[in-house]
């Protein structure tokens, strides 16, 4: 049951990221927070990396393997790069931004660091 929950959470979150990164958001009030866009990107990819890790870890045979963590990080990073390319090529209102990619990598990296810091790499099953 948990495996399915982790899978659907990761899939749903991937869709949420794709939707919000590819639709026009020019009229959405962003408030007065400096670089809020970059914080949102980091949050998106922190959660994505965490959900992917939980799913892959629940399916891992070796409880001490780092493969689920590495695969989750790489999926998040490459998905973020793909979204930026899609923004540039498939939309007229959004454009690719290297700083968005750096924010994506920062969020994914934070998820990896927290998993390692709290020892979740060996605890989740």
Legacy VTK file of the C-alpha trace (Angstrom):
# vtk DataFile Version 3.0
C-alpha trace
ASCII
DATASET POLYDATA
POINTS 125 float
0.000 0.000 0.000
2.792 2.418 0.912
4.580 1.794 -2.376
1.468 2.820 -4.273
0.980 5.907 -2.106
4.568 7.014 -2.705
4.218 6.355 -6.434
1.005 8.365 -6.774
2.354 11.198 -4.619
5.462 11.452 -6.816
3.424 11.275 -10.011
0.895 13.862 -8.831
3.660 16.208 -7.669
5.429 15.852 -11.029
2.189 16.882 -12.749
1.739 19.844 -10.407
5.251 21.063 -11.189
4.704 20.673 -14.934
1.389 22.505 -14.782
2.585 25.480 -12.753
5.823 25.797 -14.703
4.182 25.724 -18.120
1.009 27.810 -17.683
0.881 31.575 -17.905
1.143 33.127 -14.449
1.578 36.807 -15.326
-1.524 37.919 -13.404
-0.814 36.000 -10.201
0.133 38.322 -7.320
3.569 37.312 -6.003
3.694 39.596 -2.981
6.792 41.479 -1.897
9.034 38.479 -1.220
12.321 38.833 -3.054
13.066 35.878 -5.358
9.843 34.094 -4.423
9.962 32.311 -7.790
13.302 30.721 -6.900
12.012 29.628 -3.485
9.018 27.993 -5.163
11.316 26.144 -7.573
13.480 24.925 -4.692
10.377 23.800 -2.764
8.947 22.000 -5.807
12.132 20.001 -6.292
12.695 19.369 -2.591
9.282 17.694 -2.419
9.738 15.901 -5.763
13.083 14.433 -4.716
11.626 13.355 -1.372
8.579 11.650 -2.909
10.700 9.908 -5.556
13.156 8.758 -2.895
10.372 7.355 -0.714
8.941 5.438 -3.665
12.260 4.076 -4.894
13.445 3.257 -1.379
10.250 1.313 -0.687
11.073 -0.863 -3.705
14.807 -1.254 -3.037
16.122 -4.715 -2.272
19.234 -3.522 -0.428
18.226 -1.383 2.556
21.608 0.362 2.615
21.740 1.225 -1.076
22.243 4.817 -2.134
20.773 4.140 -5.583
17.242 5.353 -4.695
18.654 8.621 -3.360
20.913 9.190 -6.356
18.166 8.261 -8.831
15.700 10.591 -7.104
18.158 13.474 -7.213
18.991 12.893 -10.879
15.332 12.552 -11.876
14.474 15.825 -10.143
17.383 17.698 -11.719
16.802 16.390 -15.238
13.049 16.906 -14.966
13.726 20.524 -13.931
16.033 21.024 -16.895
13.408 19.480 -19.185
10.747 21.842 -17.860
12.998 24.834 -18.504
13.601 23.650 -22.072
9.846 23.119 -22.516
9.175 26.654 -21.254
11.492 28.043 -23.900
10.313 25.869 -26.785
6.626 25.232 -26.092
5.309 28.427 -24.509
5.204 32.046 -25.566
4.789 33.471 -22.072
7.530 31.579 -20.211
11.278 31.451 -20.820
14.099 29.204 -19.662
16.143 30.558 -16.766
19.433 29.136 -15.535
18.669 30.517 -12.067
15.504 28.398 -11.989
17.640 25.343 -12.722
19.997 26.305 -9.890
17.005 26.688 -7.566
15.760 23.252 -8.663
19.157 21.714 -7.929
19.240 23.498 -4.560
15.885 22.020 -3.546
16.891 18.530 -4.679
20.216 18.843 -2.874
18.509 19.949 0.332
16.280 16.859 0.188
19.331 14.599 -0.229
21.159 16.307 2.640
18.171 15.955 4.967
17.672 12.292 4.053
21.335 11.630 4.859
21.338 13.822 7.968
18.323 12.092 9.493
19.441 8.628 8.411
16.322 8.062 6.349
18.383 6.277 3.735
18.456 3.185 5.961
15.147 3.592 7.842
12.463 3.936 5.169
10.933 0.684 3.917
LINES 1 126
125 0 1 2 3 4 5 6 7 8 9 10 11 12 13 14 15 16 17 18 19 20 21 22 23 24 25 26 27 28 29 30 31 32 33 34 35 36 37 38 39 40 41 42 43 44 45 46 47 48 49 50 51 52 53 54 55 56 57 58 59 60 61 62 63 64 65 66 67 68 69 70 71 72 73 74 75 76 77 78 79 80 81 82 83 84 85 86 87 88 89 90 91 92 93 94 95 96 97 98 99 100 101 102 103 104 105 106 107 108 109 110 111 112 113 114 115 116 117 118 119 120 121 122 123 124
